[in-house]
Amino acid sequence: MRIWAWLAGAAVFLVLASGAAAAAIPGPQRALCPQCFGLIAIGDDAFTDDPAQADHFRQLMATADSAIAEFYGSLQSHPRYVLCTRPQCLATFGGGSTGITYGWQLIRIAPQGLRPAILTHERLHAELAARLGWRGLWSEPVPVWFNEGLATYLAHDDRFNQPYTAADIAWIKHAVDRVAWNQLLAERDWIAGYGAAAAAVAELNHHIGRNGLRDLLDMVAGGETFDAALKDLLPT
């Protein structure tokens, strides 16, 4: 009996210690309790360090939801939002890029990312992750160029309005995984990478349409490989 009591006590200690460590280290795990780090709830699972802008932020989220629902027809994901307006908030939740999505559970937006194109971009990542499920978290069934390109394409981000060539599109299609994506962006810059990826998706949209893009993702979510599904959908 004494050994079970000791094991139970040890388990409680480990849980408390890991919780304390998670709270002490900046990162996305802190989004499990945004209020613990000074954020204010402004809606359904949305938190910010500037509640005075709550109406504006709710409109941004609604715009992102609407854009992705227009593409998919419905939404399966309901991510938590952490919307930071100050550098301190951003650092609290791990810092990093303008916007970042963790699975289908969390979207964190930096101060410079609080605009419709960024939220729409990240919202697509969350929705696609939900549709791919756990398989998509441990592998990359959709090539990164398509994942990032579709998000950029649907967001209508005006930073990528310049023309992209067939050579640009062929170049970015080598980014089948995150390692290759980062390497290609290092070769040139992120504008070239995201823009070329969006152009690649726009080209596919020209050939198979929005319905074809949705069918492609549904086929991959159902277990078919991306290349095989795309071959089935492209006109001969």
Steps between C-alpha positions, in 0.01 A plus 500: 500500500785734584661454157176600326475811712859586412435448129187711515692777674779478244250523216339810651843656546592434136174650375547810714865532403428466128217752529724746679773453240252553216377819661852627560621454142367736229322312225166394349426271796415814694192535281344224710432781748533837326340677795785379720730723296290814493286444191129581491231287338319691225281226359472129438852375576669826397741693721696823470714741699292794368129442565427858389535367143267207561246602235771540239655164586165322491446643152842375389420150623156507337657607170749213518225249584288626211783474247585142597134396523449643151768264374402191700128557543522433873753510781619203703757681714447750778849613602589713798632844407776686684515851353799701615529877456821543701845338479474383861190294419669351196806402704279345768357253249828411334572785258571416140322572177219740414246222530530136596255213529541198726300212358134594499506607865677839510568806287743757638523838327780753553439876516598552135268220389170639621341537159257294290753333268708361786206367700349344187833337414534346845132404511550288188788317665282418801210380286721285279672351806161405646399327177826309474478401867777349707662350191570850376674595824756219478556504125451740212240343271454836328824652365599817678500705181130417456411554866668842510396586148132428560501706820668791320272467198178500703619789717536734200815640658602811304868446582511238225340681209805503275512247213666163553644295218478134410857471627395647836220245528726210406754621758257515793348160421820344630377602848320178575585511872580765759876448479500554123267800538736671743798425278332651194398812688859536617614491136291804410252652746158438652323731252629288212406175675149583611424687179617215279302250709185710463563523126534121484162459671346764272624298202339186641179693561501595132515132402274331757306786662403553862305176505809318378715655770250389765477153346878476502515569873209266572672219310822553694307511828345168395841338467597554136841649430508860384670418169258218418197713585630789292564271204139380518367856502715665236355497149679265264 
